[in-house]
Every structure is written in structure tokens, then in C-alpha cells.
Amino acid sequence: MNVSNHSWRDLYRAALLEVDRAKLPNAVEEATEAIQRKLHESGEGGISDVEPQALRDALQNLRVLRRECS
């Protein structure tokens, strides 16, 4: 998947819904990278006030998912 063409929410949703355990680690990694980029943008004023909490929550959920698929 071309990460640059997808929003962090799309990639996050795809990781949560991935049923193929062989593809799951890559989906989690792509979503994590997109979220981290978006958080970086937040330091530059590029996101709303509510979104940083949603990003942190999503990262935490991906950490749990990563542990479960290991």
C-alpha cells in the first residue's frame, strides 16, 4: 500500500480489520508510521485540537495489536 496516498485513519482502520496474520505486522507498521507523521505535523499546527488524543489512542491500540500478533 502506498502510505503517502492514505490518511492515517484509513491505514489504522485497515490494520484493525486485517485478518491475514501474515499481512498484519506490515499493516500495523504502516499505520504506526502514518500516525507518527501526523503527530509530527501537530507540532507544526497542522491538526485540530481533538486529533492528538485520537492519534495517541490509535498508537496505543496498535501497540496492543502488535503484541498480540507477535
N, CA and C of each residue as an Amber inpcrd file, in Angstrom:
protein
   210
   0.8480000  -1.1800000   0.0000000   0.0000000   0.0000000   0.0000000
   0.8890000   1.2370000   0.0000000   0.5550000   2.1900000  -0.8150000
   1.3190000   3.4270000  -0.8610000   0.8520000   4.3170000   0.2850000
   1.6720000   4.3690000   1.3310000   1.3070000   5.0490000   2.5660000
   1.0240000   6.5200000   2.3470000   1.7580000   7.1690000   1.4800000
   1.5970000   8.6120000   1.3020000   0.2370000   8.9890000   0.7240000
  -0.4510000   8.0610000   0.0860000  -1.7470000   8.3570000  -0.5150000
  -2.9300000   8.0470000   0.4020000  -2.6620000   7.6250000   1.6240000
  -3.7340000   7.2320000   2.5270000  -3.6370000   8.0100000   3.8340000
  -4.7930000   8.3530000   4.3670000  -4.7980000   9.0460000   5.6460000
  -4.4410000   8.0720000   6.7570000  -4.0000000   8.6130000   7.8710000
  -3.6690000   7.7480000   9.0000000  -4.8890000   6.9570000   9.4310000
  -6.0650000   7.5560000   9.3240000  -7.2880000   6.8480000   9.7350000
  -7.5610000   5.6410000   8.8370000  -7.3440000   5.7900000   7.5380000
  -7.5420000   4.6710000   6.6130000  -6.5800000   3.5300000   6.9300000
  -5.3100000   3.8740000   7.1580000  -4.3080000   2.8560000   7.4500000
  -4.5620000   2.2050000   8.8100000  -4.9860000   2.9940000   9.7770000
  -5.3170000   2.4730000  11.1010000  -6.4880000   1.4920000  10.9910000
  -7.5180000   1.9040000  10.2960000  -8.6940000   1.0470000  10.1050000
  -8.2940000  -0.2510000   9.3910000  -7.4470000  -0.1410000   8.3830000
  -7.0120000  -1.3330000   7.6400000  -6.2490000  -2.2920000   8.5580000
  -5.4240000  -1.7530000   9.4380000  -4.6740000  -2.6080000  10.3670000
  -5.6240000  -3.3060000  11.3330000  -6.6060000  -2.5650000  11.8430000
  -7.5520000  -3.1590000  12.7830000  -8.3860000  -4.2560000  12.1410000
  -8.6650000  -4.1070000  10.8590000  -9.5330000  -5.0610000  10.1680000
  -8.7810000  -6.1640000   9.4360000  -7.4560000  -6.1240000   9.4420000
  -6.6550000  -7.1310000   8.7290000  -6.8550000  -8.5020000   9.3770000
  -7.2510000  -9.4750000   8.5890000  -7.4810000 -10.8150000   9.1120000
  -6.3520000 -11.7840000   8.7500000  -5.5340000 -11.4200000   7.7960000
  -4.4080000 -12.2530000   7.3890000  -3.2290000 -11.9760000   8.3290000
  -2.9250000 -12.9480000   9.1840000  -1.8720000 -12.7500000  10.1900000
  -0.5010000 -12.5100000   9.5580000  -0.3070000 -12.9410000   8.3310000
   0.9630000 -12.6920000   7.6450000   1.0740000 -11.2300000   7.2100000
  -0.0520000 -10.5890000   6.9370000  -0.0620000  -9.1920000   6.4960000
  -0.2020000  -8.2140000   7.6520000  -0.6290000  -8.7060000   8.7960000
  -0.9160000  -7.8290000   9.9350000   0.2830000  -7.0010000  10.4010000
   1.4710000  -7.5950000  10.5680000   2.5990000  -6.7670000  11.0300000
   2.8950000  -5.5810000  10.1100000   2.8180000  -5.7830000   8.8060000
   3.0540000  -4.6940000   7.8570000   1.9620000  -3.6360000   7.9500000
   0.7290000  -4.0660000   8.0940000  -0.3830000  -3.1170000   8.2160000
  -0.2380000  -2.2780000   9.4800000   0.1650000  -2.9090000  10.5670000
   0.3760000  -2.1900000  11.8290000   1.5150000  -1.1890000  11.6710000
   2.5750000  -1.5990000  11.0220000   3.7300000  -0.7110000  10.8320000
   3.3680000   0.4950000   9.9650000   2.6500000   0.2630000   8.8860000
   2.2380000   1.3690000   8.0090000   1.3660000   2.3630000   8.7640000
   0.4250000   1.8530000   9.5420000  -0.4670000   2.7300000  10.3040000
   0.3190000   3.5040000  11.3630000   1.2330000   2.8230000  12.0290000
   2.0460000   3.4720000  13.0520000   2.8670000   4.6070000  12.4560000
   3.4890000   4.3550000  11.3270000   4.2950000   5.3930000  10.6690000
   3.4390000   6.5890000  10.2600000   2.2510000   6.3290000   9.7330000
   1.3670000   7.4190000   9.3180000   0.9280000   8.2520000  10.5220000
   0.6430000   7.5900000  11.6260000   0.2250000   8.2980000  12.8350000
   1.3810000   9.1230000  13.3840000   2.5650000   8.5610000  13.3930000
   3.7220000   9.3110000  13.8860000   4.0000000  10.5340000  13.0220000
   3.8290000  10.4090000  11.7060000   3.9850000  11.5720000  10.8250000
   2.9510000  12.6370000  11.1570000   1.7150000  12.2040000  11.3850000
   0.6480000  13.1390000  11.7080000   0.9140000  13.8270000  13.0450000
   1.4210000  13.0990000  14.0210000   1.7780000  13.7090000  15.2980000
   2.8840000  14.7420000  15.1220000   3.8210000  14.4380000  14.2480000
   4.8950000  15.3890000  13.9640000   4.3140000  16.6790000  13.3780000
   3.3360000  16.5240000  12.4940000   2.6620000  17.6870000  11.9100000
   1.9610000  18.5140000  12.9840000   1.4990000  17.8550000  14.0390000
   0.7740000  18.5760000  15.0910000   1.6720000  19.6040000  15.7680000
   2.9600000  19.3420000  15.7980000   3.8980000  20.3080000  16.3450000
   4.0350000  21.5260000  15.4580000   3.5780000  21.3980000  14.2330000
   3.6510000  22.4940000  13.2680000   2.2710000  23.1300000  13.0720000
   1.3150000  22.7880000  13.9490000  -0.0260000  23.3720000  13.8600000
  -0.8700000  22.8010000  12.7530000  -0.5630000  21.5950000  12.2890000
  -1.2670000  21.0340000  11.1430000  -2.4930000  20.2030000  11.4490000
  -2.9050000  20.1180000  12.7360000  -4.0720000  19.3060000  13.0490000
  -4.9620000  20.0070000  14.0670000  -6.1820000  19.4910000  14.2110000
  -7.1600000  20.0790000  15.1480000  -6.7730000  19.7890000  16.5920000
  -7.4780000  20.4210000  17.5120000  -7.2170000  20.2290000  18.9350000
  -7.5860000  18.8370000  19.4210000  -8.5740000  18.2230000  18.8150000
  -9.0670000  16.9210000  19.2530000  -8.2050000  15.7820000  18.7190000
  -7.6370000  15.9620000  17.5640000  -6.9490000  14.8690000  16.8900000
  -5.7400000  14.3090000  17.6440000  -4.9340000  15.0980000  18.3570000
  -3.7940000  14.4910000  19.0510000  -4.1800000  13.3570000  20.0000000
  -5.2860000  13.4870000  20.7120000  -5.7180000  12.4080000  21.6030000
  -6.1250000  11.1830000  20.8000000  -6.8030000  11.3830000  19.6950000
  -7.1950000  10.2630000  18.8310000  -5.9480000   9.5550000  18.2900000
  -4.9320000  10.3190000  17.9490000  -3.6840000   9.7380000  17.4480000
  -2.9960000   8.9200000  18.5360000  -2.9250000   9.4570000  19.7420000
  -2.2890000   8.7190000  20.8440000  -3.0690000   7.4430000  21.1650000
  -4.3830000   7.5290000  21.1520000  -5.2050000   6.3430000  21.3970000
  -4.9700000   5.2820000  20.3230000  -4.9020000   5.7200000  19.0810000
  -4.6720000   4.7910000  17.9770000  -3.3110000   4.1190000  18.1070000
  -2.2870000   4.8870000  18.4710000  -0.9560000   4.2910000  18.6620000
  -0.9860000   3.2400000  19.7660000  -1.6740000   3.5300000  20.8420000
  -1.7690000   2.5580000  21.9390000  -2.4690000   1.2820000  21.4630000
  -3.5340000   1.4370000  20.7170000  -4.2380000   0.2590000  20.1920000
  -3.3520000  -0.5510000  19.2550000  -2.5510000   0.1290000  18.4470000
  -1.6420000  -0.5810000  17.5410000  -0.5540000  -1.3140000  18.3100000
  -0.0960000  -0.7410000  19.4250000   0.8990000  -1.4310000  20.2630000
   0.3210000  -2.7530000  20.7930000  -0.9140000  -2.6870000  21.2360000
  -1.5770000  -3.9080000  21.7240000  -1.7000000  -4.9150000  20.5950000
  -2.1270000  -4.4650000  19.4360000  -2.2800000  -5.3540000  18.2850000
  -0.9480000  -5.9670000  17.8900000   0.1090000  -5.1630000  17.9190000
   1.4430000  -5.6750000  17.5830000   1.8520000  -6.7810000  18.5490000
   1.5950000  -6.5780000  19.8430000   1.9360000  -7.6160000  20.8330000
   1.1310000  -8.8850000  20.5980000  -0.1230000  -8.7140000  20.2510000
  -0.9980000  -9.8830000  20.0260000  -0.5720000 -10.6880000  18.8060000
  -0.0080000 -10.0360000  17.8130000   0.3580000 -10.7720000  16.5890000
   1.7880000 -11.2840000  16.6440000   2.5010000 -10.9860000  17.7020000
   3.8960000 -11.4690000  17.8280000   3.9420000 -12.8930000  18.3210000
